[in-house]
Protein backbone atom coordinates (compact mmCIF):
# COMPACT_ATOMS: atom_id res chain seq x y z
CA UNK A 1 0.00 0.00 0.00
CA UNK A 2 1.53 3.29 -1.14
CA UNK A 3 0.57 6.14 1.18
CA UNK A 4 0.11 9.54 -0.42
CA UNK A 5 0.10 13.13 0.76
CA UNK A 6 -1.99 15.15 -1.70
CA UNK A 7 -1.26 18.89 -1.63
CA UNK A 8 -4.01 20.76 -3.46
CA UNK A 9 -6.76 18.16 -3.22
CA UNK A 10 -9.71 20.24 -4.46
CA UNK A 11 -8.17 21.40 -7.75
CA UNK A 12 -8.31 19.65 -11.12
CA UNK A 13 -5.09 17.67 -10.59
CA UNK A 14 -6.25 16.74 -7.09
CA UNK A 15 -9.57 15.48 -8.47
CA UNK A 16 -7.83 13.36 -11.10
CA UNK A 17 -5.46 11.97 -8.47
CA UNK A 18 -8.39 10.92 -6.30
CA UNK A 19 -9.93 9.14 -9.29
CA UNK A 20 -6.72 7.15 -9.72
CA UNK A 21 -6.56 6.34 -6.01
CA UNK A 22 -10.19 5.22 -5.94
CA UNK A 23 -9.64 3.03 -8.99
CA UNK A 24 -6.84 1.19 -7.15
CA UNK A 25 -7.86 1.53 -3.52
CA UNK A 26 -6.05 -1.69 -2.69
CA UNK A 27 -2.75 -0.10 -3.76
CA UNK A 28 -3.05 3.58 -2.78
CA UNK A 29 -4.22 5.51 0.25
CA UNK A 30 -4.37 9.28 0.72
CA UNK A 31 -3.47 9.78 4.36
CA UNK A 32 -3.02 13.55 4.30
CA UNK A 33 -4.40 16.26 2.07
CA UNK A 34 -4.56 20.02 1.86
CA UNK A 35 -6.90 22.56 0.31
CA UNK A 36 -7.05 26.33 0.48
CA UNK A 37 -10.64 27.58 0.55
CA UNK A 38 -13.17 25.14 -0.93
CA UNK A 39 -14.51 23.93 2.40
CA UNK A 40 -17.57 22.16 0.96
CA UNK A 41 -15.43 20.03 -1.34
CA UNK A 42 -12.94 19.61 1.51
CA UNK A 43 -15.64 18.13 3.73
CA UNK A 44 -16.58 15.65 1.00
CA UNK A 45 -12.96 14.55 0.68
CA UNK A 46 -12.47 14.19 4.44
CA UNK A 47 -15.51 11.94 4.63
CA UNK A 48 -14.60 10.01 1.50
CA UNK A 49 -10.87 9.51 2.08
CA UNK A 50 -10.66 9.50 5.90
CA UNK A 51 -7.24 11.21 6.07
CA UNK A 52 -5.36 11.47 9.35
CA UNK A 53 -4.20 15.03 8.61
CA UNK A 54 -5.71 17.94 6.67
CA UNK A 55 -4.18 21.33 5.90
CA UNK A 56 -6.54 24.27 5.26
CA UNK A 57 -6.24 27.92 4.31
CA UNK A 58 -7.42 29.81 7.41
CA UNK A 59 -7.67 29.62 11.18
CA UNK A 60 -11.47 29.89 10.91
CA UNK A 61 -11.68 26.85 8.64
CA UNK A 62 -9.39 24.88 10.94
CA UNK A 63 -11.48 25.67 14.03
CA UNK A 64 -14.73 24.84 12.25
CA UNK A 65 -13.51 21.52 10.83
CA UNK A 66 -11.90 20.45 14.10
CA UNK A 67 -15.35 20.54 15.68
CA UNK A 68 -16.86 18.50 12.84
CA UNK A 69 -14.03 15.94 12.54
CA UNK A 70 -12.39 15.52 15.96
CA UNK A 71 -10.45 12.42 14.85
CA UNK A 72 -8.56 14.40 12.18
CA UNK A 73 -5.56 16.64 12.84
CA UNK A 74 -5.65 20.01 11.09
CA UNK A 75 -3.02 22.56 10.11
CA UNK A 76 -3.04 25.98 8.49
CA UNK A 77 -1.42 27.47 5.39
CA UNK A 78 2.13 26.72 4.34
CA UNK A 79 2.98 25.19 7.73
CA UNK A 80 0.02 22.85 7.36
CA UNK A 81 1.19 21.78 3.90
CA UNK A 82 4.66 21.07 5.25
CA UNK A 83 3.30 19.01 8.13
CA UNK A 84 1.04 17.06 5.76
CA UNK A 85 4.04 16.25 3.56
CA UNK A 86 6.39 15.29 6.40
CA UNK A 87 4.17 12.70 8.10
CA UNK A 88 6.31 9.63 8.84
CA UNK A 89 3.91 7.23 7.12
CA UNK A 90 3.87 9.16 3.81
CA UNK A 91 5.66 7.44 0.90
CA UNK A 92 5.04 9.97 -1.87
CA UNK A 93 3.93 13.60 -1.91
CA UNK A 94 1.86 14.68 -4.91
CA UNK A 95 2.16 18.46 -5.20
CA UNK A 96 -0.94 19.59 -7.07
CA UNK A 97 -1.04 23.17 -5.78
CA UNK A 98 -0.63 26.02 -8.23
CA UNK A 99 2.03 28.67 -7.81
CA UNK A 100 5.07 29.33 -5.65
CA UNK A 101 3.28 28.15 -2.49
CA UNK A 102 4.42 24.64 -3.44
CA UNK A 103 8.15 25.34 -3.01
CA UNK A 104 8.72 25.04 0.74
CA UNK A 105 6.46 21.98 1.22
CA UNK A 106 8.23 20.21 -1.65
CA UNK A 107 11.67 20.94 -0.19
CA UNK A 108 10.47 19.82 3.26
CA UNK A 109 9.14 16.58 1.80
CA UNK A 110 12.45 15.90 0.05
CA UNK A 111 14.38 16.53 3.27
CA UNK A 112 12.02 14.06 4.97
CA UNK A 113 12.95 11.43 2.37
CA UNK A 114 9.65 11.42 0.44
CA UNK A 115 9.41 10.78 -3.28
CA UNK A 116 7.77 13.67 -5.15
CA UNK A 117 5.09 13.38 -7.83
CA UNK A 118 5.46 16.91 -9.19
CA UNK A 119 2.59 18.79 -10.77
CA UNK A 120 3.72 22.16 -9.39
CA UNK A 121 6.10 23.42 -12.06
CA UNK A 122 6.76 26.70 -10.22
CA UNK A 123 8.85 24.78 -7.67
CA UNK A 124 11.52 23.99 -10.27
CA UNK A 125 11.14 27.32 -12.07
CA UNK A 126 12.02 29.18 -8.88
CA UNK A 127 14.44 26.77 -7.25
CA UNK A 128 15.34 23.97 -9.63
CA UNK A 129 19.01 24.09 -8.67
CA UNK A 130 18.30 23.51 -4.98
CA UNK A 131 15.38 21.11 -5.41
CA UNK A 132 17.22 18.75 -7.75
CA UNK A 133 20.38 18.87 -5.60
CA UNK A 134 18.34 18.04 -2.49
CA UNK A 135 16.66 15.13 -4.28
CA UNK A 136 20.04 13.67 -5.25
CA UNK A 137 21.41 14.17 -1.74
CA UNK A 138 18.41 12.50 -0.10
CA UNK A 139 18.09 9.74 -2.72
CA UNK A 140 14.47 10.54 -3.59
CA UNK A 141 12.75 10.53 -6.97
CA UNK A 142 11.17 13.54 -8.68
CA UNK A 143 8.44 12.01 -10.85
CA UNK A 144 6.83 14.45 -13.33
CA UNK A 145 3.04 14.71 -13.45
CA UNK A 146 2.67 17.39 -16.13
CA UNK A 147 1.60 15.54 -19.27
CA UNK A 148 4.49 16.96 -21.32
CA UNK A 149 7.20 16.12 -18.81
CA UNK A 150 5.69 12.72 -18.10
CA UNK A 151 5.82 12.06 -21.85
CA UNK A 152 9.52 12.92 -21.98
CA UNK A 153 10.16 10.87 -18.84
CA UNK A 154 8.41 7.89 -20.43
CA UNK A 155 10.33 8.27 -23.69
CA UNK A 156 13.56 8.29 -21.69
CA UNK A 157 12.32 5.31 -19.64
CA UNK A 158 13.06 7.19 -16.46
CA UNK A 159 16.72 7.81 -17.31
CA UNK A 160 18.52 11.10 -17.79
CA UNK A 161 19.24 11.94 -21.44
CA UNK A 162 22.49 10.40 -22.66
CA UNK A 163 24.69 11.45 -25.55
CA UNK A 164 22.26 9.74 -27.92
CA UNK A 165 19.53 12.33 -27.24
CA UNK A 166 19.88 15.38 -29.48
CA UNK A 167 16.95 17.40 -28.11
CA UNK A 168 13.55 17.20 -26.47
CA UNK A 169 10.41 18.59 -28.11
CA UNK A 170 7.55 19.89 -25.99
CA UNK A 171 4.19 20.22 -27.71
CA UNK A 172 1.82 23.16 -27.19
CA UNK A 173 -1.87 23.30 -28.10
CA UNK A 174 -1.76 27.07 -28.52
CA UNK A 175 -4.39 27.63 -25.85
CA UNK A 176 -7.73 29.41 -25.94
CA UNK A 177 -6.67 32.14 -28.40
CA UNK A 178 -4.47 30.23 -30.81
CA UNK A 179 -6.55 31.43 -33.80
CA UNK A 180 -6.46 35.12 -32.81
CA UNK A 181 -4.02 37.81 -33.91
CA UNK A 182 -2.28 40.16 -31.48
CA UNK A 183 -4.76 42.87 -32.50
CA UNK A 184 -7.74 40.63 -31.72
CA UNK A 185 -6.37 39.88 -28.24
CA UNK A 186 -7.03 43.47 -27.12
CA UNK A 187 -10.72 42.79 -26.51
CA UNK A 188 -10.78 39.22 -25.16
CA UNK A 189 -12.66 38.41 -21.95
CA UNK A 190 -12.01 36.18 -18.97
CA UNK A 191 -14.75 33.82 -20.10
CA UNK A 192 -13.06 33.43 -23.48
CA UNK A 193 -9.65 32.91 -21.87
CA UNK A 194 -11.02 30.06 -19.76
CA UNK A 195 -12.36 28.17 -22.77
CA UNK A 196 -9.44 25.82 -23.51
CA UNK A 197 -9.94 23.76 -26.67
CA UNK A 198 -8.47 20.49 -25.32
CA UNK A 199 -8.04 20.39 -21.54
CA UNK A 200 -10.25 20.98 -18.50
CA UNK A 201 -7.99 22.78 -16.02
CA UNK A 202 -8.03 25.41 -13.29
CA UNK A 203 -8.36 29.11 -14.05
CA UNK A 204 -4.74 30.13 -13.68
CA UNK A 205 -3.20 27.35 -15.75
CA UNK A 206 -5.84 27.82 -18.47
CA UNK A 207 -4.94 31.50 -18.76
CA UNK A 208 -1.23 30.64 -18.61
CA UNK A 209 -1.81 28.25 -21.49
CA UNK A 210 -3.35 31.02 -23.59
CA UNK A 211 -0.48 33.46 -22.96
CA UNK A 212 2.04 30.63 -23.40
CA UNK A 213 3.51 31.43 -19.98
CA UNK A 214 2.59 27.88 -19.00
CA UNK A 215 4.72 26.53 -21.83
CA UNK A 216 7.53 28.85 -20.79
CA UNK A 217 7.39 27.47 -17.26
CA UNK A 218 7.44 23.96 -18.73
CA UNK A 219 10.60 24.76 -20.71
CA UNK A 220 12.36 25.93 -17.54
CA UNK A 221 11.06 22.91 -15.62
CA UNK A 222 12.32 20.57 -18.37
CA UNK A 223 15.77 22.16 -18.14
CA UNK A 224 16.01 21.08 -14.50
CA UNK A 225 14.20 17.76 -14.70
CA UNK A 226 16.19 16.43 -17.62
CA UNK A 227 19.44 18.39 -17.29
CA UNK A 228 19.13 19.74 -20.83
CA UNK A 229 20.47 23.08 -22.04
CA UNK A 230 17.86 25.49 -23.38
CA UNK A 231 19.10 25.23 -26.96
CA UNK A 232 18.16 21.54 -26.83
CA UNK A 233 14.60 22.16 -25.65
CA UNK A 234 12.19 22.91 -28.52
CA UNK A 235 8.49 23.82 -28.55
CA UNK A 236 6.13 23.06 -31.45
CA UNK A 237 2.45 23.87 -31.91
CA UNK A 238 0.27 20.77 -31.97
CA UNK A 239 -3.40 21.63 -31.83
CA UNK A 240 -4.75 18.15 -31.07
CA UNK A 241 -2.73 17.60 -27.83
CA UNK A 242 -2.37 13.97 -28.89
CA UNK A 243 1.43 13.84 -28.98
CA UNK A 244 2.30 15.00 -25.49
CA UNK A 245 6.03 15.43 -26.17
CA UNK A 246 8.97 13.82 -27.97
CA UNK A 247 12.67 13.19 -27.82
CA UNK A 248 14.96 13.35 -30.83
CA UNK A 249 18.00 11.08 -31.07
CA UNK A 250 21.23 12.21 -32.65
CA UNK A 251 20.59 9.97 -35.68
CA UNK A 252 17.38 11.91 -36.38
CA UNK A 253 14.93 9.34 -35.01
CA UNK A 254 11.97 10.63 -32.98
CA UNK A 255 10.36 8.86 -30.04
CA UNK A 256 6.96 10.26 -29.02
CA UNK A 257 4.39 9.55 -26.32
CA UNK A 258 0.77 9.74 -27.46
CA UNK A 259 -2.51 9.45 -25.63
CA UNK A 260 -5.86 11.09 -24.87
CA UNK A 261 -6.11 14.43 -23.07
CA UNK A 262 -6.51 12.75 -19.68
CA UNK A 263 -4.42 13.83 -16.69
CA UNK A 264 -5.10 10.55 -14.92
CA UNK A 265 -2.55 8.84 -17.17
CA UNK A 266 0.56 10.80 -16.10
CA UNK A 267 -0.67 10.85 -12.49
CA UNK A 268 -1.13 7.09 -12.45
CA UNK A 269 2.26 6.51 -14.07
CA UNK A 270 3.97 8.73 -11.49
CA UNK A 271 2.33 6.75 -8.68
CA UNK A 272 3.06 3.30 -10.17
CA UNK A 273 6.45 3.88 -11.83
CA UNK A 274 8.13 1.76 -13.13
CA UNK A 275 5.05 -0.47 -13.24
CA UNK A 276 2.11 0.20 -15.58
CA UNK A 277 -1.49 -0.60 -14.62
CA UNK A 278 -4.61 -0.64 -16.78
CA UNK A 279 -6.45 2.69 -16.87
CA UNK A 280 -9.94 2.27 -15.39
CA UNK A 281 -12.72 3.95 -17.38
CA UNK A 282 -10.21 5.02 -19.99
CA UNK A 283 -11.07 7.68 -22.53
CA UNK A 284 -11.55 6.48 -26.11
CA UNK A 285 -8.38 6.87 -28.17
CA UNK A 286 -8.07 5.64 -31.74
CA UNK A 287 -5.55 7.12 -34.15
CA UNK A 288 -7.46 5.74 -37.12
CA UNK A 289 -10.50 7.88 -36.33
CA UNK A 290 -8.41 11.05 -35.93
CA UNK A 291 -7.39 11.14 -39.55
CA UNK A 292 -4.51 13.59 -39.15
CA UNK A 293 -2.23 15.25 -36.62
CA UNK A 294 -0.95 18.78 -37.17
CA UNK A 295 2.33 20.42 -36.19
CA UNK A 296 3.58 23.95 -36.81
CA UNK A 297 6.62 25.99 -35.79
CA UNK A 298 6.25 28.26 -32.79
CA UNK A 299 5.65 31.92 -33.57
CA UNK A 300 7.58 33.78 -30.87
CA UNK A 301 6.26 37.15 -32.02
CA UNK A 302 2.70 35.94 -31.52
CA UNK A 303 3.63 34.39 -28.17
CA UNK A 304 6.27 36.73 -26.68
CA UNK A 305 5.95 35.24 -23.18
CA UNK A 306 7.44 31.97 -24.40
CA UNK A 307 10.36 33.87 -25.94
CA UNK A 308 10.82 35.69 -22.63
CA UNK A 309 10.80 32.39 -20.73
CA UNK A 310 13.80 31.18 -22.72
CA UNK A 311 15.54 34.48 -21.96
CA UNK A 312 14.97 34.35 -18.20
CA UNK A 313 15.82 30.65 -18.12
CA UNK A 314 19.17 31.28 -19.77
CA UNK A 315 19.86 34.26 -17.50
CA UNK A 316 19.11 32.06 -14.49
CA UNK A 317 19.53 33.31 -10.94
CA UNK A 318 16.48 35.24 -9.80
CA UNK A 319 15.08 35.94 -13.27
CA UNK A 320 12.81 32.87 -13.55
CA UNK A 321 11.41 33.71 -10.10
CA UNK A 322 10.62 37.27 -11.24
CA UNK A 323 8.91 35.93 -14.39
CA UNK A 324 6.80 33.49 -12.40
CA UNK A 325 5.89 35.86 -9.55
CA UNK A 326 4.90 38.68 -11.90
CA UNK A 327 2.73 36.30 -13.88
CA UNK A 328 0.94 34.98 -10.80
CA UNK A 329 0.05 38.48 -9.63
CA UNK A 330 -0.93 39.69 -13.11
CA UNK A 331 -3.13 36.67 -13.84
CA UNK A 332 -4.89 37.09 -10.49
CA UNK A 333 -5.50 40.74 -11.38
CA UNK A 334 -6.94 39.76 -14.77
CA UNK A 335 -9.24 37.18 -13.17
CA UNK A 336 -10.48 39.81 -10.69
CA UNK A 337 -11.06 42.36 -13.47
CA UNK A 338 -8.32 44.82 -12.50
CA UNK A 339 -6.34 44.61 -15.75
CA UNK A 340 -6.92 43.61 -19.36
CA UNK A 341 -5.65 40.39 -20.90
CA UNK A 342 -2.68 41.92 -22.73
CA UNK A 343 -1.63 43.79 -19.59
CA UNK A 344 -0.57 40.43 -18.15
CA UNK A 345 2.35 40.56 -20.57
CA UNK A 346 3.02 44.23 -19.84
CA UNK A 347 3.56 43.66 -16.13
CA UNK A 348 5.67 40.51 -16.62
CA UNK A 349 7.99 42.35 -19.03
CA UNK A 350 8.21 45.34 -16.69
CA UNK A 351 9.13 43.11 -13.74
CA UNK A 352 11.85 41.31 -15.68
CA UNK A 353 13.24 44.58 -17.05
CA UNK A 354 13.35 46.12 -13.56
CA UNK A 355 15.11 43.19 -11.90
CA UNK A 356 18.70 43.82 -10.84
CA UNK A 357 20.56 40.56 -10.40
CA UNK A 358 22.98 39.85 -7.59
CA UNK A 359 26.23 38.03 -8.28
CA UNK A 360 25.48 35.17 -5.91
CA UNK A 361 21.95 33.84 -5.48
CA UNK A 362 20.88 31.62 -2.58
CA UNK A 363 17.55 29.96 -1.91
CA UNK A 364 16.75 32.67 0.64
CA UNK A 365 17.47 35.26 -2.06
CA UNK A 366 15.01 33.56 -4.40
CA UNK A 367 12.27 33.65 -1.78
CA UNK A 368 13.02 37.33 -1.11
CA UNK A 369 12.97 38.12 -4.84
CA UNK A 370 9.63 36.37 -5.16
CA UNK A 371 8.11 38.52 -2.40
CA UNK A 372 9.61 41.77 -3.70
CA UNK A 373 8.40 41.09 -7.24
CA UNK A 374 4.87 40.44 -6.04
CA UNK A 375 4.85 43.66 -4.06
CA UNK A 376 6.15 45.63 -7.03
CA UNK A 377 3.65 44.23 -9.51
CA UNK A 378 0.75 44.69 -7.11
CA UNK A 379 1.77 48.33 -6.68
CA UNK A 380 2.12 48.87 -10.44
CA UNK A 381 -1.32 47.38 -11.03
CA UNK A 382 -2.87 49.72 -8.50
CA UNK A 383 -1.11 52.66 -10.15
CA UNK A 384 -1.44 51.73 -13.82
CA UNK A 385 -3.92 48.94 -14.20
CA UNK A 386 -7.35 49.56 -15.45
CA UNK A 387 -9.24 48.02 -18.36
N, C-alpha and C positions, 0 to 999 in steps of 0.2 A: 504493500500500500504506500503510494507516494503521497506525502502530505504537503499541501500547497498553502502559501500565503498569497492572497490575491489583493493587490493594491489597486484600487479603482474598480470596485466590483459592480457599480451601477452604470458604468459606461458601456459603449458598444463592444469593446474588447472584453470587458468583464462579463457581459452577457454571453458572448460566444464561448468564453472559457468555461462558464458554468454549464453550457450545453455539452461541452466535451466531457466535463467531469460527471455530469449526470448520465451520459451515455456509457461511461465505464466506471460506475460507482464502486465496483469491486477493486479497482486499481488506483483510484484517486480520491482524495478527501481534502476539502478546503477547511482548514482548521483556524485560519484567521483571515479577516478581510477588512478593507477600509472603504469608506465612501465619504464624500464631502458634504452634500446637502440634501440629497434625495432620500428623506427619511422614510417615506412610504415604501419605496422600493427596498430600502435598507431593512425595514421590518420584515418584508417578505423573504429576503435572503437569510436573515437570522433564523426565521422559523423553518425555512426550507433546508438550510445547510448545517444548522446547529454548530456554529463556530465556537471556539473557546475564547476568542478575543476579537474585538471589533474596534476599529479606529474611526472616529467621526470628525466632523468639521468644527463643531462649537461645543462650549461648555454646556449650553442649554440642551443640546441634543444628547450629550453624554448623560446628564442628570435625568432626563426624561426616559431614556432607554434603560438606564440602570434600574429604574423602578419597574419597568415592564419585563425585563429579562435579568433577574438577579443572579442567575447562574453564569452569565457571560461577563467577562472583564472588558472594560471600555477604556479607550484612550482618546486623546484629542490632537488634531492637526498633525504636523510633521513628526512630533514625538510619538504620537500614536501609530503612525505608519512605521516608524523605526522599530517600535516595540513589537508590532505585528510581524515584521520581517525577521526579527531576531529570536523568536520563540525557539527553544531548544528542539522541539519536535518537528520543526519545519525542514523539509528537504529542498524545496525549490520555491523561489519567490517570483511570481509573475507580476511585473510592473506594468500595469495597464493605465496608470494615471497619465494625464496630458500635461506637458510643460515641465519647467525646471524643478517643480516640487518633488520630482522623482529622484533627484540626484542623491541627497543625503541618505534616504532609506535604502537605495541601491548599494551605496558604499558601505553602509552599516551591515547589510545582509552579506555582502562579500566578506567583510571582516569577520562575520560570524560563521563563515564557511558554507554559506548557502549557494547552490547553483541559481543562476538568474535566467529566467525566460523574459527577454527584454522587448517590450512593446513601446517603451518610453525613449524615443530617439534623442530627446533633448539631453538626456544623461551623458551620452557619448559626444554630442555636439559641444557641450560645455566643458566636459572633463574627461574626454576619451583617454588622454595620456595617463591620468591617475587611475581611472576605472580599470583599464586593461592591465596596467601594472599590478594593481591590487589583486585582480583575478588570477594572474600568473603566480604571484607570491602566495596566495592562499590555496591554489590548486583547484579553483572552482571554474565551472563552465559558464560562458555567456552565450545563451542560445537565442538566436534572433526570432522574433515573432512577426515583425513586419513582413508582409507577403514578399516584397522584393528581396529583402535580405535573407529570408528563409529560402527563397529560390536559389540564391547564390550559394548559400550554405549547403543546400542539397546537391547542387551541381558539383561542389567541391568535396562532397561526401564528408563534410565535417572537418576537413583539413584546411590548413592555411594554403593560399596559392603558392605553387612552386614555380620554378623557372619555365615550366611548360605553359603557364597561363599568361597570355599576352595582355588581356584586359578584361574587365567586367562591364557588362552592359545592363543598366537599370532602365526598365520601361516606365513610361509615364502616359497616363490616359489623356492628359491635357486638361482635365478638370471640367468644371461647370461651364466655363466660358471659352472652350477651345475653338469654337467657330467664330468668335467675335474679334474684331479689330481693336487696336488700342483706343481709337476714337469711340467705338461703341461701348467700351468699358466705363466711360464717364458717367453713364446713367444707370448702371446696374444696381439692383436692390439686394438686400439680405436674403430675401426669399429665393431669388434667382441663384445667388451664390451657393445656397444650401442644396441645390438640386443637382447632385452629382450623377453623371450618366451611368456609372457602373457599380458604385459601392454605396452601402448604407453606413455612414460613419457619424461621429459627433460633429458639433458645429465647427469647432476650431479647425480640426483636421480637414474638414470639407472645404473650408475657406482657404486654408493653406494649400490644398490641392489645386484650387483655382488660380492662386497667385504663383504657383510653382515653388513657394517657400518650402512646402512639405518635401518636394523632390530635392531641393537644396539641402535640407536637413538630412535626407537619406544619403546623399552623396558624402557628406561629412561623416555620417555614421559608418558608411561602408569603408571609408578610409581607415577608421580605427578597428572595425570588426575584422577586416580582411588584410590589414597591413599593406594596402595598395596606395601608391602615389596618385595624386589627383589626375595626372595626365593619362592614367590607365583606367580611369572610371568614366564611362560614357553614359549619356542619357539619350534615349530615342523615344519619339512619340509612337504610341501603340494604342489606338483608340478602343480596342476590344478588351483590354486587360486580361487577355488569355495567356500570353507569355509573360510570366511574372518577372523574370530577369534571365540573363544569360552570362556565360563565360566564353571567352574566345581564347583558343590555344594558339601557340606561336606558329603552328602549321596552317592556321586559318580555319580550323574546324570550330564550330559553335556547339555548345551544349546548353540547352534551354530547359527550364521547368515550366510546364503548362498546367492549367487547371481552372476550375470555375472561380468566380469572384466570391469566395467563401473563406472568411477569416478563421473558421474552425480548423481548416487544414494546416496552416502553419502553427497554430496554437497546439493542436494535437501532436504534431511532429516534434515541437519543442519539449512537450511533456513526456513523449515516449522515446525520444532519440536514445540510441540508434535504431530502435525497433519501429516498425510501422504496423498500425492497426487499421482494420476496416473503418471507413467513415460511416457512422450511423446516419440514416436519413440524408444521404448525400445528394447534392444538387445534380441535376442532369448535366452531362458534359459529353458532347459528341462532335468531334472535329468535322465529320462528314456533313453534318447539318449546318455548320457555320459557313461553309463555302469559301471564305477567304479571310486572311488576316492582313492587317495593314500596318506598315511602319513608315515613319517619315523622320527626317533629321530635325533636331531641336532648333527652334528659332529663338535665339537668345535676345534678340531685339524685342520680340513679342513677349518674352518671359524674362525680363531683366533681373528678377529676384533669383533665378537659378544661376545666371551669370555672376551675380554678386556672391552667391554661396560659394562658388569655386574660388572667388577672390579671397573671401574671409577665411576659407579653409586653408588656402595656401599661405596666407599671412600668419595663421595660427595664433597662439597666445590667447589674448582676451577677445579677439575679433569675432570668432564664432559665437561667443557668449553674448556680445553686443547685438549681433544679428538676430539671435533667438529671442533675447529679452525684448528688444524693440518690436519684434513681430508679435509676441504674446500680448503686449500692451496695446498695440495698434489694432490687432484683430478684435480684442475685447471692446475697444472703443467703437469699431465698426458695428459689431453685434449690438451694442447699446445705442447706436444711432448718433454718436458724437462726431464721427468723421465719415467721409465718403470712401468708397471701395478703393479708388486709386490713391487715396491718402495713406493707405497702409504702406505702400511702397515709399511714399515721400518720407515718412517718419523713420522707416528702416534705413534708408539711404542717409538721412541726416544723422542718425545715431552712429552709423559706421564712419561717416566722414568726420564726426566730432570726437571720435575715440583717439586718445593719445596712449600709445602702447608703452609699457614699462619694459626694461631690458630683461628682467627675470620675472616670470609669472609663477605663482604658487596656486594651490587649490583655494586657499583663503582669498587670494587676489581675485580669482575667477568669481567667487561668491560675492565679493565686494563690487566687482564690475557689473555683475548681474543686477544688484540692487541699485547702483548708481544709474545704470541705463534706464531701468524702469522709472525711477524718479524723474529723470530728464525727459523721457518721452511723455510721461503723464503731464508734466508741466507744459511741454510744447503743445500738447493736444488742447489743454485748457486755454492756452494763449492763441493758438492758430487754428485749431480744428473747428470745424463747422461745415455743414453740408453745402 
